[in-house]
């Protein structure tokens, strides 16, 4: 009996030790994933890309949620990292504040220091409406950023036109895809930005009213806290379809980013913070993750189903 008791006690202590180590592992990983922002280097190859756009570098970042840990120093470091990537254009996917951490005081002063050849363009997210409201337009303008609400802008890269279209937020705004594409020629390269990826579910315009070669969104945080990357709750009506990563729908590559910041506590689990640098290339359609050395377009097509 005494032997059995000792055996049971040692087993219990061992199980308890394993559990404590597991909890420590989870907590450390949560903090690291939130603090360390990965730069995902992507090469997007398209067969009909204008040769003048070869090598064009598009930066995309979403869901910054300025506040702890992205206060003054954190935002300054983030802007410095983005500028060091030397992008041709910077695209921002909404939710620059969130959680009522006075994010407006941190985000907008840093925003004016972003540098890109063709400038910075942004769309609004639900938290921007809820916490910044009408002040957002003025703050964006003062920072030198073009805020796109159901409208598009045209820039030229090496003489080739590039349309950047931004649709209003699905939850807090009034999205209108048809208005957003007005004036876009189907033959020209065009990028669609939406904070909420659910806007894409009805299909991206791809006819004589304008077509798209790339669509970008955030909002979901990749679930932020997931069950080891296998399952997560995310604010999308379409489950894994728009949880994160790449999709190809109607021949349009769609990226749903995990985002840079966090909503609520600054923790993540198997949904690391990320921002993307997308390099355009002419060739057979392919989405290459240059850091991992893999073609993710195959998985993107499978995920559509």
N, C-alpha and C positions, 0 to 999 in steps of 0.2 A: 504494500500500500504506500509506504514511504517512497519507494522507488518510482511508483506511478505518479505520485504527487510531484516529485522532483522533475520527472520527465515532462509533465504537463506544464509546470511552471517555466521550465527552460524553453519549451515550445512557445508558450505565450509571450515570453520576453523576446524571443527571436522574431516572432510575428510582429510584435510592437515595434521593434527596432527597424524592421523592414518597412513598416508603415510610416514611421517617422522619416526615414530616408527618402521614401517615395514623396511624402509631402514636401520635404526640403527641395527635392529635385523639381517638382512641379512649380513651386514658388520661385525658384531661381530662374527656371526657363521662362515663366510668365514675365518676369521683370526684364530679362535679357531680350526677349522677342519684342517687347514694347520699346525698349531703349535703343536698340540697334536697328537702324533703318537700312534695309538692303536696297542697293541700286540694281534693278533688273535690266541688264543690257540685252536688247532684242533687235534682231535684224528681220525686218518685214520685207519679203520679196514679192513683187507683183509683176505679172507678165506685161501689162500695158502701162507701166509707170513711165512717165516722161523722163527721158534720159537726163534732162537737166536737174531732176530731183534726186539723182543717184547720190547717196551718201548724206542726204538731209537728215538732221538729227532733231527729233521731236521729244521734248521732255513732258512727261505727264505725272502729276502728283495730285492726290485727292485726300480729303478727310484729315486735314492737318490738326484740327481741334486744338488750337493754341491754348496754352494753359499748362499746368504741370504734366510732363517735364519740359514742355516747349514754351518757356517764358522768354525773357529778353535774350539771354545767352543761348538758349536752345534754338530759338528762331534765327539768331545771327549765324550760328553754326550750320543750320539747315540751308539758309540762303547761300552761304559760302560753298557748301557742298554742291548745290545745284549749279551755281555759276562755274565751278571747276569742271563740270561736265561739258561746258562750252556748247550748249544747245543752240540750234538755229531759231527755235521758237519754244516758248514755255506755255503749256496748257494746264489749267488748274480745274479740278473737278468738284469743287464745292465743299461745304462744311469746314470752313476755316476756323470757326469757333464751335463751342458746344460744351455743355456741362455747367454753364454759368460760372466759369472761372476767370471772367474778365478777359477773355481771349482777344477781344477787339483791341485792347491796349497793347498786346504783344504782336499780333499778326500784322496789322496794317502798317505800323512804323517800319517793320522789317521788309514788307512787300516791295517798297519802293527801291530796294537795293538789288532786286533781281535783274540780271542782265542776259539778254538774248538778242541775236541778230535782228529778228523780226518782232521782238517784243513779247509781251505776256497777255494771254487771253484767259478768261475765266467764266464759269457758270456759277449760279447760286445753288446752295444746298438747303435742305429744310431747316437746319440749325441756324444758318445765316439769316433766314427770314425770321425765325423765332426770337433770335437774340440780338440781331443788328438792325433788322427792319429796313426802312427807307434810307437810313444812314449809310447803308452798304454802297449805294451808287456813288455818293460823294467820296467815300473813303477809297473806293477802287479808282475813281478818276484822279484823285490827288496822288495816288501811288503810281499813276501812269499805266494802269491795267485796263484793258478793254473788257467790260462785263457784257456778256452776250445773253440776252433773254429773248428767245425765239427769233434770233437774227443771225446773220453770218457776216463775216468779214473776209476780204481777199487780200492776201499778201503775195509778193513775188519772190521766188527763190531762183537765182540764176536766170531770171527772165521768165520762169514758168509760174503760172498762177496756182495758188494753193488756197482753197476755201476752208475756213474754219467756222463751223456752225455750232451754236450753243442753244440748247433747248431749256426752257424753264423747268424748275423743280416740280416733280410729280405730286409730292405731298403738300407743299406749301405755296407753290406757284400756280401757273396756268399754262402748261406745256401745249405747244402747237407745232407739230412737226412740219406741216405743210407751209406754214408761215416761215419757219426756220430755214427752209430750203429755197425760198424765193430768190431767183436770179442766179442760182448755181447751174452751170452747164454740166451736163452729164459727162462730157468728155474730159473735164478738168478734175484734178485730184482734190478730194474733199474729205475733211475729218469732222465727225460729229462728236460733240461732248454733251453728256447728260450726267447730272449727279446720280440720279436713280436709274439703274439699268432696266427696270420694268418698262420704261418708255419704249424700249426696243422690241418688246414682245409683239406689237402690232405690225412690225416689219418696217425696216428703214426705207424711205422713199428711194426707188431705184428705177426711175423711168425718165421721161422727158422733162419732168419737173425737178430733176436733180438726183444724182446717185452718190453713194458714199464708198470710199475705199478703206475707211478705218472708223471705228466707233469706240469711244472711251467712256468709262463710268467708274463710280466708286460706291459709296453709301453703305455697302454690306459689311465692310471691315473683314471680309472673309470669314465672318462669324465671330471674330475676335477671340472668343473662348470656345474652343472646339473639343470634341471627344477624340483627341489624338489625330485630328485632321479627317476623321471618318464621318463625323456628323456635326452639324452646328445649326443653331438657330440664327437666321439672318433676316433682316427686314426686307424680304422680297417675296412676292406671291408665287414665285416660280422655283423655289427650292434650289437644288444644285445647279439648275440651268444658269442662274445669274449669281451664284455664290461668290465665285472668284475665278481667276485665271482667264484663259482665252476660249472663245466660242467662234465658230464660223456659221453664220446664218444668212441665207440668200446671197452667198458668196462674199459677205462682208465680215472681215475679222473684227471681233468684238472683245475688248479687254475690260474685265471688271477687277479693279485693283483692291488689294487688302487695305490700302490707304497708309498714311504716314503716322497719324496720331491715334488716340483712343477716346472712346466715348465713355465717360465715367472714370473708373479706376484705371491708371496707366499700366495695364497688364494685358498680355495676349498669351494664347496657348495654341500652338500649331496653326497659327495664322499670323506669321511674322509681318512687321511693318515693312512697307516697301514703296518705292517710287520707280518709275520706268524711264529709260532712255531708249527710244525707238529709232533705229536707223533704217532709212528707206533704201531699197535696192531693186533693180530691174532683173527679173528672172522668173522661173516657175514659182507659182504661189507657195510660199513657205513662211512659217513663223519660227525663227531659230532663237533659242535661249543661248546666247553666246557664252555665258558663264558655265552652264551645265553641258554645253555642246550637244544639245538635242533639238530635234524638230518637234515643236509642240503642236503643229497644225494638225497632225494625225489625231491626237487626243482631242483637239478642239472640234474636229468634225464628228468624232464618236460621241462627244458630250452633247452634241445637238439633239441626239435622240434620247 
